[in-house]
C-alpha cells in the first residue's frame, strides 16, 4: 500500500466550499455514470494523460472542517491503481481555505508492481495527485468567482 499526502491553499471561503465542490463536479463530463477527469503527469519531457472516474462526496463536517471522500480509477480500466482517500477542507481565513488530500493506492501486479512503485510509480502517483488537487483548486475558485456558490434566493 502506498500513501499520498498533498495540500494547498484555495481562494474560496470555507462556507462556500460545499457548493463550489458540487459545481466543480457538475461541470465534469459524465461517462458510464461517473464524472470523468483527465489525470496528467509529466515524466521527463513527456506528459502522460489518462481519463479517470472521479468520486468526490461529502463524508462528514466539523466546525471549520469539511471532509469529503475522494476516489479515482482509470476510466477504461487497465493496470492502474485505484486511489481512495479523503479531501479535507479547513477554514483558514475569511477568503481562504486549505485542501488536504490524504489517501492510498495498491500498486497492481503484486511484487512487480511494488518494485515499479518504489522506483518510479510512486513519483508518478504523487505527480498525478498534485495535478488533480490543482485542478480541484481551480474548479473551486472558478465556482466561487463566478457566483456559483451564492446562496439560492429565499435561503439564509
C-alpha positions in Angstrom: 0.0 0.0 0.0 1.4 3.4 -1.0 0.2 6.6 0.6 -0.1 10.2 -0.7 -0.4 13.4 1.3 -0.7 16.7 -0.5 -2.1 20.1 0.5 -2.6 23.6 -0.9 -4.4 26.8 -0.2 -7.5 27.9 -2.1 -9.0 31.3 -2.7 -12.5 30.3 -1.7 -14.2 31.0 1.6 -14.7 27.8 3.7 -18.5 28.2 3.9 -18.7 28.3 0.0 -16.8 25.0 -0.4 -19.7 22.5 -0.4 -21.5 24.4 -3.2 -18.2 25.1 -5.1 -17.3 21.3 -4.9 -20.8 20.4 -6.2 -20.4 23.0 -9.1 -17.0 21.6 -9.9 -18.2 18.0 -10.1 -21.3 19.1 -12.1 -19.2 20.7 -14.8 -17.3 17.4 -15.4 -18.2 15.2 -18.4 -20.2 12.1 -17.3 -19.4 8.8 -18.9 -20.9 5.5 -17.8 -22.5 7.2 -14.8 -19.2 8.7 -13.4 -17.8 12.2 -13.6 -14.5 11.9 -15.6 -11.4 13.9 -15.2 -8.1 14.0 -17.2 -5.3 12.9 -14.9 -1.9 14.2 -16.1 1.7 13.8 -15.1 4.9 15.0 -16.6 7.6 12.3 -16.9 10.7 13.9 -18.3 9.7 15.8 -21.4 6.6 13.6 -21.9 3.1 14.5 -20.5 1.1 11.3 -19.8 -2.7 11.7 -19.6 -5.3 9.1 -18.6 -9.1 9.7 -18.2 -10.3 8.7 -14.7 -13.6 8.3 -13.0 -13.8 10.6 -10.0 -15.9 10.3 -6.9 -16.0 13.3 -4.6 -18.7 13.3 -2.0 -19.4 14.7 1.5 -18.5 12.4 4.3 -18.7 14.5 7.5 -18.2 18.0 8.8 -16.9 19.6 11.9 -16.6 23.2 13.0 -14.1 24.6 10.4 -13.6 21.3 8.6 -15.4 19.6 5.7 -14.3 16.0 4.9 -15.1 14.5 1.5 -14.4 11.0 0.3 -12.3 11.0 -2.9 -11.7 8.1 -5.2 -10.4 7.8 -8.7 -9.6 5.0 -11.1 -8.7 4.7 -14.7 -12.0 5.1 -16.7 -11.2 2.3 -19.2 -9.6 0.0 -16.6 -6.2 -1.4 -17.2 -3.2 -1.9 -14.9 -3.6 1.3 -12.9 -4.1 1.6 -9.2 -7.3 2.9 -7.6 -6.8 5.8 -5.2 -9.0 6.0 -2.2 -8.8 8.7 0.5 -10.2 12.0 1.9 -10.1 15.6 0.8 -10.3 17.7 3.9 -11.1 21.4 3.7 -10.0 23.5 6.6 -11.1 27.1 7.2 -8.0 29.4 7.2 -9.2 33.0 6.9 -12.2 34.8 5.5 -11.2 34.3 1.9 -9.1 31.2 2.0 -9.3 27.5 2.9 -6.8 24.7 2.9 -7.2 21.4 0.9 -5.6 18.3 2.3 -5.5 15.2 0.2 -4.7 12.0 2.1 -5.1 8.5 0.8 -3.6 5.4 -0.6 -3.5 3.0 -3.5 -2.3 -0.5 -4.0 0.1 -0.9 -7.0 -1.2 -3.6 -9.4 0.8 -6.7 -10.3 1.9 -7.8 -6.9 5.6 -7.8 -6.3 6.5 -6.5 -9.7 4.1 -3.6 -9.2 5.6 -2.9 -5.8 9.1 -2.7 -7.3 7.9 -0.4 -10.1 6.1 1.7 -7.5 9.3 2.0 -5.4 11.4 3.0 -8.4 9.0 5.3 -10.4 5.4 4.6 -9.8 5.0 6.5 -6.5 6.6 9.5 -8.1 4.1 9.4 -10.9 1.2 8.9 -8.5 2.3 11.9 -6.4 2.5 14.0 -9.6 -1.0 12.9 -10.6 -2.4 13.7 -7.2 -0.8 17.2 -7.3 -2.2 17.9 -10.7 -5.7 16.7 -9.7 -5.6 18.8 -6.5 -4.6 21.8 -8.5 -7.5 21.1 -10.9 -9.9 20.9 -8.0 -8.5 24.1 -6.6 -9.1 25.9 -9.9 -12.6 24.4 -10.1 -13.4 25.7 -6.5 -12.0 29.1 -7.2 -13.8 29.4 -10.6 -17.1 28.4 -9.0 -16.7 30.9 -6.2 -15.6 33.7 -8.6 -18.5 33.1 -11.0 -21.1 33.3 -8.2 -22.0 29.6 -8.4 -21.6 29.4 -4.6 -24.0 32.1 -3.8 -27.0 31.2 -1.5 -30.1 30.3 -3.6 -32.8 33.0 -3.4 -35.0 32.7 -0.4 -32.5 30.8 1.8 -30.4 32.1 4.7 
